[in-house]
Structure formats: structure tokens, C-alpha cells
């Protein structure tokens, strides 16, 4: 573990000892789709950044990114459905996403965000016709829940390796 910390801090020497820059880097990483909070938290903890601020900042960054995505996709979908008069056959991907949504609903798809990526889970729920506010609520719950779970498990995992 110490070798990994040394390697990263040699690459990014300005991070060592600077809590503000450490948290800004975690925030920035958590904004990235498919990396999100569940990628940023372990990286921050491996680099020995303070655990609680890392988890909180990763949650905030991931939440902002997903909420912006939900707002944008919902707005685009609203404009498309207003202008769309023709019905066309849904793609295989759309059929599969709809099947997941019908089976698990917004809560299930949101909680599966750790496996699918929170952005993709939100997109599936919105594409299936769920309300933006309901998707936002469940994505918030899911992001917070999974960030805390990943953070706690990773902290205990580091303690076990030490």
C-alpha cells in the first residue's frame, strides 16, 4: 500500500499535505461518468487522504454530475417527445432497458447504479418514462448509500492489509 501511495504522490507531488487540492482532485474525479464516487473514494483512501472528507466530497461531486445529467436528459427527452409524431420500433437496447425498469422500477435501477454507472441508471429510468423528481430522489439515495458502503468497506480493507 505504501508503494502505491509513494508512486502517486511522486506523480502528483502538489497533492501531498494540501487538503484543499486533495479534495478538489477527488471532487473532479467523482464528476466523471463511469468513474464516479465509487472510483474516487478508493483512490483518495489509498493515497491516505482523510476518509470522511473524501467520502463527502465524492458524494457531492457524483451527485452534481448525475443531477446535471438527469436535468439535461429530461429536458432533451421532453423536447423530443413533443416533436415526435411517428412511432418507430424500439431498439434492442431500449427493450432490454425497459425490461429492467419494469422488473425493478426506479429504486432497483438506481440502486444498481454501482454496477451500471449512476449516469446510465438514471438514463434508463428517464428513458422508461419515470419522473425527473422521482429519479433524482432515488439516485441521491443510491449515490449516498453506495459511497458510504464503498468508503467503509475500503477503510476496513486497508486496515486488514496493514
C-alpha positions as CSV (number, residue, x, y, z in Angstrom):
1,X,0.0,0.0,0.0
2,X,2.8,2.4,0.9
3,X,4.4,1.8,-2.5
4,X,1.2,2.8,-4.3
5,X,0.9,6.0,-2.2
6,X,4.5,6.8,-2.9
7,X,4.1,6.2,-6.7
8,X,1.0,8.5,-7.0
9,X,2.5,11.2,-4.8
10,X,5.6,11.2,-6.9
11,X,3.5,11.7,-10.0
12,X,1.4,14.4,-8.3
13,X,3.7,16.0,-5.6
14,X,1.5,19.0,-5.2
15,X,-1.2,16.8,-3.5
16,X,0.9,15.8,-0.6
17,X,-0.1,17.8,2.5
18,X,-2.6,20.1,0.7
19,X,-6.1,19.1,1.9
20,X,-7.8,21.6,-0.4
21,X,-6.1,20.2,-3.6
22,X,-6.7,16.6,-2.4
23,X,-10.4,17.2,-2.0
24,X,-10.6,19.2,-5.3
25,X,-9.0,16.2,-7.1
26,X,-11.5,13.8,-5.5
27,X,-14.4,16.1,-6.4
28,X,-13.1,16.3,-10.0
29,X,-12.7,12.5,-10.3
30,X,-16.2,11.9,-8.9
31,X,-17.7,14.1,-11.7
32,X,-16.5,11.6,-14.4
33,X,-19.2,9.2,-15.5
34,X,-18.2,5.5,-15.0
35,X,-15.5,6.5,-12.5
36,X,-17.8,8.4,-10.2
37,X,-17.7,8.3,-6.4
38,X,-17.0,4.5,-6.3
39,X,-13.7,5.1,-8.1
40,X,-12.7,8.4,-6.5
41,X,-13.2,7.2,-2.9
42,X,-10.8,4.2,-3.1
43,X,-8.2,6.3,-4.8
44,X,-8.5,9.0,-2.2
45,X,-8.2,6.5,0.6
46,X,-5.3,4.7,-1.0
47,X,-3.5,8.0,-1.2
48,X,-4.2,8.4,2.6
49,X,-6.4,11.4,2.2
50,X,-8.8,11.9,5.2
51,X,-11.6,9.4,4.9
52,X,-14.7,11.4,5.9
53,X,-14.0,14.5,3.7
54,X,-13.1,12.2,0.8
55,X,-16.4,10.3,1.1
56,X,-18.4,13.6,1.5
57,X,-16.7,15.4,-1.4
58,X,-17.0,12.3,-3.7
59,X,-20.7,12.1,-2.9
60,X,-21.2,15.8,-3.7
61,X,-19.3,15.6,-7.0
62,X,-21.0,12.5,-8.1
63,X,-24.4,13.9,-7.1
64,X,-23.9,17.1,-9.0
65,X,-22.8,15.3,-12.1
66,X,-25.7,12.9,-12.1
67,X,-28.3,15.6,-11.3
68,X,-27.0,17.7,-14.2
69,X,-27.2,14.6,-16.4
70,X,-30.8,13.9,-15.3
71,X,-31.8,17.5,-15.9
72,X,-30.2,17.6,-19.4
73,X,-31.6,14.2,-20.5
74,X,-35.0,15.0,-19.1
75,X,-35.1,18.3,-21.0
76,X,-33.9,16.7,-24.2
77,X,-36.4,13.9,-23.8
78,X,-39.2,16.4,-23.3
79,X,-38.4,18.3,-26.5
80,X,-38.1,15.1,-28.5
81,X,-41.4,13.7,-27.3
82,X,-43.2,16.9,-28.1
83,X,-41.9,17.0,-31.6
84,X,-42.3,13.3,-32.2
85,X,-45.4,12.2,-34.1
86,X,-44.3,8.9,-35.5
87,X,-44.0,5.7,-33.6
88,X,-41.0,3.6,-34.5
89,X,-39.8,0.2,-33.2
90,X,-37.6,0.5,-30.1
91,X,-34.0,-0.8,-30.4
92,X,-32.9,-4.0,-28.7
93,X,-31.0,-1.9,-26.1
94,X,-34.2,0.1,-25.4
95,X,-36.2,-3.0,-25.0
96,X,-33.7,-4.5,-22.6
97,X,-33.5,-1.3,-20.5
98,X,-37.3,-1.2,-20.4
99,X,-37.4,-4.8,-19.2
100,X,-35.0,-3.9,-16.3
101,X,-37.1,-0.9,-15.5
102,X,-40.4,-2.9,-15.4
103,X,-38.9,-5.6,-13.3
104,X,-37.1,-3.4,-10.7
105,X,-38.5,0.1,-11.0
106,X,-36.7,3.3,-10.3
107,X,-35.4,2.2,-6.9
108,X,-34.0,-1.0,-8.2
109,X,-32.4,0.6,-11.3
110,X,-31.0,3.4,-9.1
111,X,-29.5,1.0,-6.5
112,X,-28.0,-1.0,-9.4
113,X,-26.1,2.2,-10.4
114,X,-23.0,0.9,-8.8
115,X,-23.0,-1.9,-11.3
116,X,-24.3,0.1,-14.3
117,X,-22.9,3.5,-13.5
118,X,-25.2,6.1,-11.9
119,X,-25.5,8.1,-15.1
120,X,-26.6,5.1,-17.1
121,X,-29.0,4.0,-14.4
122,X,-30.6,7.5,-14.4
123,X,-30.8,7.4,-18.2
124,X,-32.6,4.1,-18.1
125,X,-35.1,5.3,-15.6
126,X,-35.8,8.5,-17.5
127,X,-36.0,6.7,-20.9
128,X,-38.6,4.4,-19.3
129,X,-40.7,7.4,-18.5
130,X,-40.1,8.0,-14.8
131,X,-40.5,11.5,-13.4
132,X,-37.3,13.5,-13.1
133,X,-38.0,14.3,-9.4
134,X,-38.5,10.6,-8.5
135,X,-35.3,9.6,-10.4
136,X,-33.4,12.4,-8.7
137,X,-34.6,11.2,-5.2
138,X,-33.6,7.6,-5.8
139,X,-30.3,8.5,-7.4
140,X,-29.5,10.7,-4.4
141,X,-30.3,7.8,-2.1
142,X,-28.3,5.4,-4.2
143,X,-25.2,7.6,-4.5
144,X,-25.0,8.3,-0.8
145,X,-25.7,4.7,0.2
146,X,-23.1,3.2,-2.2
147,X,-20.5,5.9,-1.4
148,X,-20.7,5.2,2.3
149,X,-20.6,1.4,1.7
150,X,-17.6,1.6,-0.6
151,X,-15.9,4.0,1.8
152,X,-16.4,1.9,4.9
153,X,-15.5,-1.4,3.1
154,X,-12.4,0.2,1.7
155,X,-11.3,1.6,5.0
156,X,-11.7,-1.8,6.7
157,X,-10.0,-3.4,3.7
158,X,-7.0,-1.1,4.1
159,X,-6.9,-1.8,7.8
160,X,-6.9,-5.5,7.1
161,X,-4.0,-5.2,4.6
162,X,-1.9,-3.1,7.0
